Amino acid sequence: MIPLYEIKNLIHKYGEKVALKIDNLTISDRGVTALLGPNGAGKSTLLRLLALVEKPTQGQIYLRGEPVGPFCKAFRKVTLLPQQPYLLKRSVFENIAYGLKIRGKKKNLRQKVCEVLSWVGLDPDQFLHRPWYALSGGEAQRVALASRLVLQPEVLLLDEPTASVDAKSAQLIKEAVTKAVSLWGTSLIIATHDWAWINEIADRTLYLIKGHVLPSEMSNLIFGPWTVNGRFWEKRFRDGQRLLLEPPPSKDMDIALISSSSVEIFGNPKPVHDQNLLSFWVTRLNLKTKSGQILVTFSLEDVSFTLEFSKEKFSSYGFVPGKKVWLSFPKKASAWL
Ligand SMILES: Nc1ncnc2c1ncn2[C@@H]1O[C@H](COP(=O)(O)OP(=O)(O)OP(=O)(O)O)[C@@H](O)[C@H]1O
């Protein structure tokens, strides 16, 4: 099956700074792709390139097998809702109808606008003729989303759609975008820090850090500061625990990646030969609604490991938030960034 996007040898720079470096990436068609990563990882940059509004410094993006670039023919198949969406200084109706009007799709305009307004939980009787300045932040965000949904895009890219909205608006946004997936087969790519929200709808996850895409298997990160201890790099925790890792292969690398498959869990402190063994707390449980798998996050100060369990395995461990467990993992990181 042809993927939705294929990215080859992509580099995107701002001045001399490399914001993205992706040698090869495919993003599957249909459903929801989550784009996760810390601040400055390159999520918004990637979304702008996929939205065909910016040209990569180097490399090629393919959309359903076709090479694409800024404002090419395929541009109108793709719609981006940026992190801080801009509303036209007009009424809600004019904002939502604008995209259809410039595409010459003026038939049933009012009906289409009312439909998407109700999708995002805004009563057309109350909101259709409201001016742009008479909306709360959450309402403005949903009007901006409605103005993208009305276009029935093949690809909808959302940049932190729940960053400034309350739980109810976040739920309405979730319902509206999943409706687009099921009714029109829209493919969604969503950059977010809202784990609980995205885990309920994501079919797959891409993890970005320092402009690189990680295999999701490796999204357990350990940031410095590091001190040198003999032939190892050491990270010390306030509670007196320490972890040791063989140093990275290059001087500009300082974030260690630990693959989930290399982590073992123990209920008691059981020394493991030549491995790190540290106590962590269970801090978060998330159900992946689609697969039924359960994500368990184990935290020790600023280090968090997230591992995936089947329901049976999860029950056998008896994880509850606040439970203390011991995690062991090798002194050689799976990779460094
Ligand atoms: N227009 C720009 N000019 C210069 N540097 C930029 C520009 N836009 C982004 N950057 C830099 O590129 C890197 C990636 O930024 P980007 O906004 O893509 O990250 P992000 O993952 O979306 O972050 P956040 O979660 O904070 O929104 C950052 O280091 C940022 O400072």
The ligand as an SDF file (V2000), in Angstrom:
LIG
                    3D

 31 33  0  0  0  0  0  0  0  0999 V2000
   11.4330   30.5780   12.1350 N   0  0  0  0  0  0  0  0  0  0  0  0
   12.4130   30.0740   12.8740 C   0  0  0  0  0  0  0  0  0  0  0  0
   13.6350   30.6540   12.8780 N   0  0  0  0  0  0  0  0  0  0  0  0
   14.6510   30.1380   13.6030 C   0  0  0  0  0  0  0  0  0  0  0  0
   14.5490   29.0230   14.3470 N   0  0  0  0  0  0  0  0  0  0  0  0
   13.3670   28.4060   14.3820 C   0  0  0  0  0  0  0  0  0  0  0  0
   12.2430   28.8980   13.6530 C   0  0  0  0  0  0  0  0  0  0  0  0
   11.1890   28.0660   13.8760 N   0  0  0  0  0  0  0  0  0  0  0  0
   11.6520   27.1100   14.7110 C   0  0  0  0  0  0  0  0  0  0  0  0
   12.9490   27.3060   15.0070 N   0  0  0  0  0  0  0  0  0  0  0  0
   13.8030   26.4420   15.8410 C   0  0  0  0  0  0  0  0  0  0  0  0
   13.7310   25.1280   15.3130 O   0  0  0  0  0  0  0  0  0  0  0  0
   13.6390   24.1520   16.3530 C   0  0  0  0  0  0  0  0  0  0  0  0
   12.3560   23.3380   16.1930 C   0  0  0  0  0  0  0  0  0  0  0  0
   11.2410   24.1980   16.4480 O   0  0  0  0  0  0  0  0  0  0  0  0
    9.7400   23.6790   16.3700 P   0  0  0  0  0  0  0  0  0  0  0  0
    8.8520   24.8620   16.5840 O   0  0  0  0  0  0  0  0  0  0  0  0
    9.5720   22.9110   15.1150 O   0  0  0  0  0  0  0  0  0  0  0  0
    9.6890   22.6900   17.6180 O   0  0  0  0  0  0  0  0  0  0  0  0
    8.4360   21.9930   18.3280 P   0  0  0  0  0  0  0  0  0  0  0  0
    8.7880   20.5710   18.5160 O   0  0  0  0  0  0  0  0  0  0  0  0
    7.1760   22.2970   17.5800 O   0  0  0  0  0  0  0  0  0  0  0  0
    8.4240   22.7410   19.7260 O   0  0  0  0  0  0  0  0  0  0  0  0
    7.1920   23.0770   20.7470 P   0  0  0  0  0  0  0  0  0  0  0  0
    6.7670   21.7850   21.3870 O   0  0  0  0  0  0  0  0  0  0  0  0
    7.8650   23.9880   21.7290 O   0  0  0  0  0  0  0  0  0  0  0  0
    6.1100   23.7550   19.9510 O   0  0  0  0  0  0  0  0  0  0  0  0
   13.6900   24.9430   17.6740 C   0  0  0  0  0  0  0  0  0  0  0  0
   15.0280   24.9180   18.1270 O   0  0  0  0  0  0  0  0  0  0  0  0
   13.2960   26.3430   17.2730 C   0  0  0  0  0  0  0  0  0  0  0  0
   13.9250   27.3040   18.1030 O   0  0  0  0  0  0  0  0  0  0  0  0
  1  2  1  0
  2  3  1  0
  2  7  2  0
  3  4  2  0
  4  5  1  0
  5  6  2  0
  6  7  1  0
  6 10  1  0
  7  8  1  0
  8  9  2  0
  9 10  1  0
 10 11  1  0
 11 12  1  0
 11 30  1  0
 12 13  1  0
 13 14  1  0
 13 28  1  0
 14 15  1  0
 15 16  1  0
 16 17  2  0
 16 18  1  0
 16 19  1  0
 19 20  1  0
 20 21  2  0
 20 22  1  0
 20 23  1  0
 23 24  1  0
 24 25  2  0
 24 26  1  0
 24 27  1  0
 28 29  1  0
 28 30  1  0
 30 31  1  0
M  END
$$$$
